[in-house]
């Protein structure tokens, strides 16, 4: 079979094989049937944006053995390079459509008439010819969808041993293209790539644009949560990166993006699939990181408890405002006598108990010393009250991880009364209670921000065991997280952060517990 098949040829063959009319496809993907007709008859080629919806629709049709055989032959022969191994029909269809569209684009570019001067053979030595699929893209929309197509190929790739994706971010996304919906699509693609063992690296340069910073943190938090994201902050704004962006998917493709004039934003890009060209840009990204950037994420593995809790204690003791949101009440809202009581109910070794008590006391002391002069803001999920009062479970933070403690009703009453005492006593302590279904809050994480100093993020699995622990201490990023947190706080309904209303809510749970004791 010809491995230079065009998009029109492939689409026509698939439609014929599956007995699908052009009008059916057009209706399914919400375009005029005349447009599909022009695709099939090679009079136009579609934008890459259509490929996901076309592949999704074609995949809905059940296939008999003969149809599967034809699909398999197309999959193996549409491109000269061997395709990735997959049993998924939709992956095969997407591969066929994507590579045949590349073929059509290449043939279309060949029709361009160059001047004699442009056609002169320069006879350069030590030069590598780029692949015939490399091109110059115009328009930020085409750049966005070209990068999505590279990520789609990465998700399918099972043979690449050097799975690295690089993205630069200079705080100047085109809001007309990078809408919330489009950013969400990009985020989901990156999360799928992470599931396929790709390492994501961001090279950052942030300015003082609060809106852009908030959007970026909201975008990147789910990626940070995976533990497979690296963030590097540019310390030396070298001229090459000014008003430019790089998107690289190792061994698959690269996009070098730039503005076409002094007034526009990024609206052009070199789209490269030549392996040597990709290697050049990958090496450049590594060089840029080595010489001009700081790694702003520090990970704490399971054998680094001492370092992690020392960091947590140091943060508690330092002066400054503190912000957090949690999936359970902070251990610092647990009075010392209760913490000592519960720690002795655990199966920890004596050394682990001693270390747990030591770090608790140090953090407890730092918390209350700061509470007299600095602001503390805590965001909790309302569901923690249900779990505490109905299941009688306390998630106790210890040196060796979280331990689940079964509490008596009277213990819970005393605990909640102490929480009320803190809320009433300290004007500097602010608390908010939100619902789990809020789209602005990520579940199963604890986020702690110490103003101008540090961000601590801990991710928990379904068993409440710590899955990822990390910290960020770059001042610019820490300040950006403070801005992000304040934006979340502003979105919370006034009734959900009114102290008196929260006290009344907690008192209702206490009344129910008293009834259980009668």
Backbone torsions as a table, in degrees:
resi	resn	phi	psi	omega
1	UNK	NA	143.2	-178.0
2	UNK	-67.4	122.9	-178.7
3	UNK	-92.5	18.0	170.4
4	UNK	-113.4	29.4	-177.6
5	UNK	-63.4	137.7	-179.5
6	UNK	-84.1	170.1	179.8
7	UNK	-61.7	-45.1	-179.6
8	UNK	-59.4	-42.7	179.4
9	UNK	-63.0	-45.7	-178.5
10	UNK	-66.3	-45.1	-179.6
11	UNK	-62.2	-42.8	179.4
12	UNK	-62.3	-42.7	-179.1
13	UNK	-65.6	-40.6	179.9
14	UNK	-67.9	-44.4	179.0
15	UNK	-60.8	-42.8	179.7
16	UNK	-66.1	-42.6	-178.5
17	UNK	-62.3	-38.9	-176.8
18	UNK	-97.7	8.7	178.3
19	UNK	55.2	47.2	179.6
20	UNK	-110.3	130.8	178.4
21	UNK	-80.7	150.9	178.2
22	UNK	-59.9	-36.0	-179.6
23	UNK	-66.1	-32.8	177.2
24	UNK	-65.2	-46.0	179.1
25	UNK	-62.7	-43.9	-178.6
26	UNK	-59.3	-44.1	-179.9
27	UNK	-65.3	-39.4	-176.8
28	UNK	-66.0	-35.9	-177.1
29	UNK	-102.8	8.1	172.2
30	UNK	63.9	47.8	172.9
31	UNK	-130.4	166.0	177.5
32	UNK	-70.5	141.4	-178.8
33	UNK	-62.0	-26.9	179.0
34	UNK	-66.2	-29.2	178.8
35	UNK	-69.4	-43.8	176.8
36	UNK	-61.7	-38.3	178.4
37	UNK	-60.8	-40.8	179.4
38	UNK	-69.3	-33.6	174.9
39	UNK	-62.4	-48.8	-176.2
40	UNK	-62.6	-37.0	-176.3
41	UNK	-96.2	19.6	170.6
42	UNK	64.8	21.0	179.4
43	UNK	-90.1	-18.6	174.7
44	UNK	-149.3	157.2	172.4
45	UNK	-118.9	144.6	-176.4
46	UNK	-79.7	162.8	170.4
47	UNK	-73.8	153.9	-179.6
48	UNK	-61.6	-19.0	-178.8
49	UNK	-60.9	-25.9	-176.4
50	UNK	-79.7	-15.5	-168.8
51	UNK	-63.2	-42.2	-179.3
52	UNK	-61.0	-45.6	-177.7
53	UNK	-70.4	-36.9	177.3
54	UNK	-64.0	-48.6	-179.2
55	UNK	-62.5	-41.5	179.2
56	UNK	-61.4	-39.3	179.4
57	UNK	-70.9	-46.1	-178.7
58	UNK	-62.4	-30.1	-178.3
59	UNK	-71.9	-15.2	-178.6
60	UNK	-72.2	-17.9	-174.5
61	UNK	-86.8	127.8	178.0
62	UNK	-65.0	144.4	-175.4
63	UNK	-117.1	135.9	173.7
64	UNK	-87.8	171.9	-176.4
65	UNK	-55.4	-38.7	-179.1
66	UNK	-66.5	-42.0	178.5
67	UNK	-64.7	-39.9	177.8
68	UNK	-64.5	-35.6	178.9
69	UNK	-65.4	-43.1	179.0
70	UNK	-64.7	-42.6	178.2
71	UNK	-61.0	-41.5	179.9
72	UNK	-64.5	-39.0	178.3
73	UNK	-66.5	-41.3	176.2
74	UNK	-60.4	-44.1	-177.5
75	UNK	-60.4	-40.4	-176.6
76	UNK	-78.1	-24.5	-169.0
77	UNK	-114.9	-6.5	-176.8
78	UNK	-68.5	-24.3	-178.7
79	UNK	-129.1	148.3	-178.4
80	UNK	-66.5	-35.1	-179.7
81	UNK	-79.2	147.2	180.0
82	UNK	-62.9	136.5	180.0
83	UNK	-76.9	159.6	175.4
84	UNK	-66.4	148.3	178.2
85	UNK	-69.9	128.9	177.0
86	UNK	-160.1	146.6	174.1
87	UNK	-101.5	0.2	-176.4
88	UNK	-83.1	123.2	179.2
89	UNK	-64.9	-38.7	-177.8
90	UNK	-67.6	-34.6	176.2
91	UNK	-65.7	-39.8	178.8
92	UNK	-65.4	-44.4	-179.0
93	UNK	-62.6	-43.7	-179.8
94	UNK	-62.5	-42.8	179.1
95	UNK	-59.6	-44.7	-179.9
96	UNK	-62.0	-49.0	-177.5
97	UNK	-64.8	-43.7	-177.2
98	UNK	-63.5	-47.8	-176.0
99	UNK	-74.9	-32.4	175.4
100	UNK	-69.5	-33.0	175.7
101	UNK	-67.0	-37.7	174.0
102	UNK	-59.3	-42.8	178.9
103	UNK	-61.0	-44.2	-179.9
104	UNK	-63.8	-41.0	179.1
105	UNK	-63.3	-41.0	-179.9
106	UNK	-64.2	-44.7	179.5
107	UNK	-65.1	-35.5	178.3
108	UNK	-65.3	-39.7	178.9
109	UNK	-65.6	-30.3	179.8
110	UNK	-66.0	-21.4	-177.6
111	UNK	-77.1	-11.7	-178.6
112	UNK	-69.6	131.0	179.2
113	UNK	-89.1	118.2	178.4
114	UNK	-93.5	152.4	176.4
115	UNK	-70.8	162.5	179.8
116	UNK	-59.0	-36.8	-179.2
117	UNK	-63.6	-40.0	-179.5
118	UNK	-72.3	-22.1	-175.9
119	UNK	-90.9	-1.2	-178.8
120	UNK	-63.5	134.3	175.7
121	UNK	-77.8	112.9	-174.9
122	UNK	-75.7	-19.3	177.5
123	UNK	62.9	38.5	-178.1
124	UNK	-74.1	139.5	173.6
125	UNK	-92.7	163.7	178.9
126	UNK	52.6	43.4	179.2
127	UNK	-121.0	149.3	177.2
128	UNK	-117.7	127.2	177.6
129	UNK	-73.1	133.6	178.2
130	UNK	-76.7	163.1	-179.5
131	UNK	-70.9	159.4	-177.8
132	UNK	-78.3	5.0	175.3
133	UNK	-100.1	-5.9	178.6
134	UNK	-74.4	145.7	-173.7
135	UNK	-157.9	169.6	173.7
136	UNK	-104.7	120.6	-179.0
137	UNK	-96.9	142.3	174.8
138	UNK	-117.1	135.7	177.1
139	UNK	99.1	129.0	-178.7
140	UNK	-62.7	-30.4	178.8
141	UNK	-64.0	-43.8	178.4
142	UNK	-64.6	-35.8	178.2
143	UNK	-64.2	-44.7	-180.0
144	UNK	-59.1	-48.6	-176.9
145	UNK	-73.2	-28.1	174.9
146	UNK	-64.7	-40.7	178.3
147	UNK	-67.3	-39.2	175.7
148	UNK	-59.0	-39.3	-179.7
149	UNK	-66.0	-37.3	176.4
150	UNK	-64.5	-40.9	178.3
151	UNK	-65.8	-36.9	177.8
152	UNK	-61.8	-40.4	177.5
153	UNK	-67.4	-36.4	178.2
154	UNK	-64.1	-39.0	179.8
155	UNK	-62.3	-34.7	-179.6
156	UNK	-81.5	-20.5	-171.1
157	UNK	-72.6	122.7	177.5
158	UNK	-114.4	-2.9	-174.0
159	UNK	-101.4	-20.5	-175.6
160	UNK	-70.4	125.2	-179.9
161	UNK	-91.4	-19.1	-179.4
162	UNK	-109.9	76.0	-170.8
163	UNK	-87.3	88.6	-179.9
164	UNK	-130.4	134.9	176.5
165	UNK	-122.8	127.8	179.6
166	UNK	-114.0	136.5	173.4
167	UNK	-135.3	128.1	170.0
168	UNK	-91.9	151.7	179.5
169	UNK	-143.6	115.3	-175.3
170	UNK	-115.6	26.5	169.9
171	UNK	69.1	21.4	-176.1
172	UNK	-135.7	44.7	179.2
173	UNK	-65.7	141.7	175.9
174	UNK	-73.5	109.9	-174.0
175	UNK	-67.9	-18.8	178.5
176	UNK	-72.1	-31.8	178.9
177	UNK	-97.1	-46.4	-178.7
178	UNK	-85.5	64.4	175.4
179	UNK	-71.4	169.7	178.0
180	UNK	-57.7	-39.3	-179.5
181	UNK	-65.9	-45.0	-179.9
182	UNK	-67.1	-36.9	175.9
183	UNK	-64.7	-36.5	178.3
184	UNK	-65.9	-39.4	176.9
185	UNK	-62.4	-44.5	178.5
186	UNK	-62.1	-42.4	179.4
187	UNK	-61.5	-43.0	179.6
188	UNK	-64.7	-38.4	176.8
189	UNK	-62.1	-43.6	179.7
190	UNK	-65.6	-38.9	177.7
191	UNK	-64.9	-38.0	176.1
192	UNK	-65.1	-39.6	177.9
193	UNK	-63.5	-40.0	178.3
194	UNK	-61.3	-39.9	177.4
195	UNK	-62.3	-26.3	178.4
196	UNK	-93.5	21.9	172.7
197	UNK	72.1	24.6	173.7
198	UNK	-85.3	140.7	175.0
199	UNK	-94.7	126.6	-178.3
200	UNK	-101.3	130.5	178.3
201	UNK	-125.4	122.5	174.6
202	UNK	-101.1	134.8	172.1
203	UNK	-109.2	111.8	-166.6
204	UNK	-106.8	148.5	164.1
205	UNK	-146.7	109.7	-175.7
206	UNK	-107.2	142.5	173.3
207	UNK	-105.2	-160.4	-175.2
208	UNK	-91.7	13.1	179.6
209	UNK	-71.9	103.6	-174.2
210	UNK	-62.1	-43.8	-178.9
211	UNK	-59.8	-43.5	-179.8
212	UNK	-66.9	-39.4	179.4
213	UNK	-64.0	-43.9	179.6
214	UNK	-62.4	-42.8	179.0
215	UNK	-62.4	-40.8	-178.0
216	UNK	-66.1	-45.7	-178.7
217	UNK	-64.1	-42.4	177.8
218	UNK	-61.0	-35.8	179.4
219	UNK	-71.1	-41.0	-167.8
220	UNK	-90.6	-18.5	-176.6
221	UNK	-57.4	-46.2	177.9
222	UNK	-61.8	-28.6	177.7
223	UNK	-74.0	-40.9	176.4
224	UNK	-59.3	-38.7	-177.0
225	UNK	-57.9	-27.5	-177.8
226	UNK	-74.0	-20.0	-176.0
227	UNK	78.8	4.4	-178.2
228	UNK	-115.0	28.0	178.5
229	UNK	-118.5	135.7	173.2
230	UNK	-114.4	136.5	177.8
231	UNK	-119.2	123.2	176.0
232	UNK	-119.3	130.0	-178.0
233	UNK	-103.6	125.2	-178.1
234	UNK	-68.2	123.9	177.7
235	UNK	-98.2	-20.9	179.7
236	UNK	-124.4	107.2	-175.2
237	UNK	-79.3	75.9	-177.2
238	UNK	-64.9	152.9	-171.0
239	UNK	-64.7	-30.2	-177.5
240	UNK	-59.7	-34.1	-175.6
241	UNK	-88.7	-4.0	-178.8
242	UNK	-65.0	123.6	179.0
243	UNK	57.3	32.7	177.7
244	UNK	-133.1	156.8	174.8
245	UNK	-134.0	151.3	175.8
246	UNK	-123.8	132.3	172.1
247	UNK	-127.5	117.9	-174.0
248	UNK	-129.6	130.8	171.3
249	UNK	-119.6	107.0	-170.0
250	UNK	-55.1	135.0	177.8
251	UNK	67.6	1.3	-179.3
252	UNK	-118.3	-50.2	-179.0
253	UNK	-178.1	164.6	178.6
254	UNK	-144.3	149.1	176.1
255	UNK	-125.7	119.4	174.0
256	UNK	-105.0	110.6	-167.8
257	UNK	-108.1	145.6	-176.3
258	UNK	-160.6	162.7	175.4
259	UNK	-82.2	152.3	-178.6
260	UNK	-88.3	-13.5	176.0
261	UNK	-152.3	-179.9	-173.6
262	UNK	-77.2	-7.7	-175.6
263	UNK	-108.6	-22.0	-173.6
264	UNK	-90.1	163.5	169.5
265	UNK	-82.4	-167.4	179.3
266	UNK	-64.7	123.2	-179.8
267	UNK	-143.5	8.6	177.4
268	UNK	-137.9	157.0	176.4
269	UNK	-159.6	141.6	166.5
270	UNK	-83.4	121.9	178.7
271	UNK	-100.6	113.9	-171.8
272	UNK	-123.0	131.1	175.2
273	UNK	-120.2	-2.9	175.4
274	UNK	-64.5	127.5	-173.8
275	UNK	-62.5	-36.2	178.7
276	UNK	-65.8	-41.0	178.7
277	UNK	-64.5	-41.2	178.5
278	UNK	-62.7	-42.3	179.2
279	UNK	-61.8	-39.5	179.1
280	UNK	-60.1	-47.4	-179.2
281	UNK	-69.3	-36.6	176.8
282	UNK	-62.6	-44.9	178.4
283	UNK	-64.4	-36.5	177.8
284	UNK	-64.7	-42.4	178.9
285	UNK	-61.4	-43.1	178.5
286	UNK	-63.2	-39.8	179.0
287	UNK	-66.5	-41.2	178.6
288	UNK	-60.6	-43.2	179.5
289	UNK	-65.8	-43.3	-176.4
290	UNK	-65.3	-37.5	-171.7
291	UNK	-102.3	-20.2	-170.2
292	UNK	-133.3	13.0	-174.3
293	UNK	-144.2	155.8	175.9
294	UNK	-112.3	138.4	173.0
295	UNK	-75.1	115.4	-172.4
296	UNK	-97.6	0.6	177.9
297	UNK	-112.7	127.7	173.7
298	UNK	-112.4	123.6	-179.3
299	UNK	-96.2	144.5	178.2
300	UNK	-116.9	108.7	-179.6
301	UNK	-75.1	173.1	-174.8
302	UNK	-62.8	-24.5	179.9
303	UNK	-92.8	14.9	-178.7
304	UNK	-114.7	31.6	-178.5
305	UNK	-57.8	-42.0	-178.4
306	UNK	-60.6	-45.5	179.9
307	UNK	-66.2	-42.6	-178.0
308	UNK	-63.4	-47.4	-176.7
309	UNK	-73.4	-27.5	172.9
310	UNK	-65.2	-40.7	177.9
311	UNK	-64.5	-44.7	-179.5
312	UNK	-62.1	-40.4	179.1
313	UNK	-67.2	-43.6	179.5
314	UNK	-60.2	-40.1	178.5
315	UNK	-64.1	-42.5	-179.5
316	UNK	-63.1	-34.8	-175.8
317	UNK	-80.4	-25.8	-177.7
318	UNK	-73.0	149.6	179.7
319	UNK	-72.6	146.4	175.0
320	UNK	141.3	159.9	176.4
321	UNK	-67.3	150.0	-177.8
322	UNK	-133.6	142.1	-177.4
323	UNK	-133.1	140.1	178.1
324	UNK	-154.8	156.4	161.3
325	UNK	-138.6	145.0	-165.3
326	UNK	-138.7	161.1	173.6
327	UNK	-95.1	-6.0	174.6
328	UNK	-151.6	161.6	-178.8
329	UNK	-58.3	140.7	177.8
330	UNK	-60.4	143.9	177.6
331	UNK	-65.1	-17.6	179.6
332	UNK	-76.0	-10.5	172.7
333	UNK	-92.5	3.7	178.1
334	UNK	-99.2	120.4	-178.3
335	UNK	-61.6	153.3	-172.1
336	UNK	-58.0	-43.0	-177.8
337	UNK	-61.5	-34.8	179.6
338	UNK	-74.0	-38.7	178.7
339	UNK	-62.2	-43.7	179.1
340	UNK	-63.1	-38.7	179.5
341	UNK	-63.7	-46.5	-175.6
342	UNK	-75.0	-33.0	-179.6
343	UNK	-64.1	-30.9	179.1
344	UNK	-78.4	-8.7	176.0
345	UNK	-90.0	-6.3	-177.7
346	UNK	-83.9	170.4	177.3
347	UNK	-94.8	19.6	179.6
348	UNK	-66.9	153.6	173.1
349	UNK	-70.2	165.2	-179.5
350	UNK	-60.6	-38.0	179.0
351	UNK	-66.0	-41.7	179.1
352	UNK	-65.5	-37.0	176.8
353	UNK	-64.9	-43.9	-180.0
354	UNK	-62.0	-43.3	179.4
355	UNK	-66.6	-39.8	178.0
356	UNK	-60.5	-45.6	-179.4
357	UNK	-67.1	-40.6	179.8
358	UNK	-59.7	-50.9	-177.8
359	UNK	-69.5	-34.0	176.9
360	UNK	-61.3	-47.4	-177.5
361	UNK	-63.5	-41.1	179.8
362	UNK	-64.2	-43.8	-179.5
363	UNK	-70.2	-39.3	178.7
364	UNK	-60.5	-45.6	179.4
365	UNK	-64.1	-43.8	178.7
366	UNK	-63.7	-38.6	179.2
367	UNK	-60.9	-49.1	-175.7
368	UNK	-76.6	-29.1	174.1
369	UNK	-65.3	-39.5	179.5
370	UNK	-73.9	-33.0	-173.9
371	UNK	-62.5	-21.4	-179.9
372	UNK	-74.2	-24.9	-173.8
373	UNK	-129.6	-13.3	-177.6
374	UNK	-122.0	157.1	-179.1
375	UNK	-84.0	139.2	174.3
376	UNK	-124.4	130.1	179.3
377	UNK	-124.8	124.7	-179.6
378	UNK	-121.5	133.6	173.9
379	UNK	-115.9	126.7	179.9
380	UNK	-126.4	157.5	172.2
381	UNK	-85.5	136.4	179.8
382	UNK	-59.2	-28.4	-176.7
383	UNK	-62.8	-18.8	-180.0
384	UNK	-66.5	-28.9	176.6
385	UNK	-68.6	-38.2	178.0
386	UNK	-63.9	-46.1	-178.9
387	UNK	-64.4	-39.2	-178.3
388	UNK	-68.5	-44.7	-173.7
389	UNK	-86.4	-31.0	-178.3
390	UNK	-90.6	-45.2	-177.8
391	UNK	-89.3	-12.2	-179.0
392	UNK	58.4	37.8	-177.7
393	UNK	-112.8	134.9	174.1
394	UNK	-117.7	129.0	175.9
395	UNK	-92.2	101.7	-172.6
396	UNK	-92.3	120.4	178.2
397	UNK	-78.4	123.1	179.5
398	UNK	-129.4	173.0	178.7
399	UNK	-61.6	-31.2	-176.8
400	UNK	-97.8	14.4	179.7
401	UNK	113.3	-171.1	-177.9
402	UNK	-85.3	132.1	175.5
403	UNK	-115.8	135.9	-179.8
404	UNK	-89.1	123.1	-178.8
405	UNK	-111.6	131.2	174.0
406	UNK	-87.7	122.2	-173.3
407	UNK	-105.5	150.5	170.9
408	UNK	-81.3	156.2	-178.3
409	UNK	-57.6	-39.6	-178.6
410	UNK	-66.5	-36.1	177.3
411	UNK	-63.1	-41.1	179.9
412	UNK	-65.6	-40.6	178.1
413	UNK	-59.9	-46.8	-179.6
414	UNK	-63.1	-39.5	180.0
415	UNK	-63.1	-49.2	-177.9
416	UNK	-67.4	-33.9	176.1
417	UNK	-63.8	-35.8	179.0
418	UNK	-69.3	-37.4	175.9
419	UNK	-60.7	-43.9	177.7
420	UNK	-61.2	-40.6	178.8
421	UNK	-58.3	-45.6	179.9
422	UNK	-62.4	-44.9	-178.8
423	UNK	-61.0	-42.2	-177.7
424	UNK	-74.1	-36.7	-169.3
425	UNK	-78.6	-38.6	-170.7
426	UNK	-108.8	112.6	178.1
427	UNK	-68.3	-20.6	-178.9
428	UNK	-80.8	-9.2	-178.7
429	UNK	-97.7	120.1	178.7
430	UNK	-116.0	138.9	-178.2
431	UNK	-133.2	144.3	175.9
432	UNK	-133.8	145.8	177.5
433	UNK	-120.7	123.4	-176.6
434	UNK	-123.1	165.6	-179.7
435	UNK	-91.6	154.0	-178.7
436	UNK	-63.8	-26.0	-174.9
437	UNK	-84.2	8.6	176.7
438	UNK	-71.7	127.7	-177.8
439	UNK	-72.5	-16.2	-175.4
440	UNK	-83.7	-12.8	-175.4
441	UNK	-116.0	135.4	-179.6
442	UNK	-93.1	129.7	-178.1
443	UNK	-80.9	163.3	175.3
444	UNK	64.9	26.7	173.7
445	UNK	-134.2	153.5	169.3
446	UNK	-115.5	124.5	-179.0
447	UNK	-117.7	123.9	178.3
448	UNK	-126.4	128.5	-178.9
449	UNK	-123.6	123.4	172.9
450	UNK	-105.7	117.5	-173.0
451	UNK	-51.9	129.7	177.2
452	UNK	66.4	7.2	-174.4
453	UNK	-126.9	-55.6	-167.9
454	UNK	-160.7	149.1	168.0
455	UNK	-117.8	129.3	175.8
456	UNK	-116.8	131.3	-179.3
457	UNK	-130.1	127.6	177.7
458	UNK	-126.4	128.9	-177.9
459	UNK	-110.1	135.9	-177.8
460	UNK	-116.2	146.4	175.2
461	UNK	-85.7	-174.0	-175.1
462	UNK	-65.9	-19.8	179.1
463	UNK	-93.5	9.9	-179.2
464	UNK	65.4	25.8	173.5
465	UNK	-95.0	142.8	-177.3
466	UNK	-67.3	123.5	-176.5
467	UNK	-100.7	-41.2	-179.9
468	UNK	-139.3	133.6	174.0
469	UNK	-131.7	129.9	-178.9
470	UNK	-152.5	163.3	176.2
471	UNK	-137.6	154.4	177.1
472	UNK	-131.1	126.0	-178.0
473	UNK	-121.9	7.8	176.4
474	UNK	-67.2	124.6	-174.7
475	UNK	-56.0	-39.2	-179.0
476	UNK	-65.2	-44.2	-179.1
477	UNK	-69.7	-39.9	178.1
478	UNK	-60.5	-44.7	177.7
479	UNK	-62.7	-35.6	177.8
480	UNK	-65.2	-37.8	178.0
481	UNK	-67.1	-36.3	175.9
482	UNK	-60.6	-45.4	177.5
483	UNK	-60.7	-43.8	178.8
484	UNK	-60.7	-45.9	-179.0
485	UNK	-61.8	-45.1	179.6
486	UNK	-61.6	-33.9	177.8
487	UNK	-68.0	-36.2	175.6
488	UNK	-64.8	-43.2	-179.0
489	UNK	-60.8	-40.0	-179.4
490	UNK	-65.3	-27.8	-178.8
491	UNK	-78.2	-16.4	-178.0
492	UNK	-74.2	134.7	179.6
493	UNK	-58.3	140.9	-179.0
494	UNK	-53.5	-36.5	-177.6
495	UNK	-68.1	-25.7	-178.1
496	UNK	-84.9	-3.7	175.9
497	UNK	-131.7	14.2	174.3
498	UNK	-82.4	124.0	-174.3
499	UNK	-58.0	-44.7	-176.3
500	UNK	-65.1	-39.9	178.6
501	UNK	-66.2	-38.0	179.0
502	UNK	-68.4	-38.5	176.7
503	UNK	-61.7	-43.9	178.3
504	UNK	-61.8	-39.1	178.7
505	UNK	-62.9	-46.6	-178.9
506	UNK	-65.9	-38.0	179.9
507	UNK	-63.9	-31.7	176.2
508	UNK	-63.7	-40.0	177.3
509	UNK	-66.9	-36.5	178.7
510	UNK	-64.7	-40.2	178.2
511	UNK	-59.2	-42.5	179.1
512	UNK	-62.7	-40.1	-179.8
513	UNK	-67.0	-37.8	177.6
514	UNK	-62.7	-38.1	179.0
515	UNK	-63.0	-33.8	178.8
516	UNK	-66.9	-27.6	-178.6
517	UNK	-80.9	-17.5	-176.9
518	UNK	-75.8	NA	NA
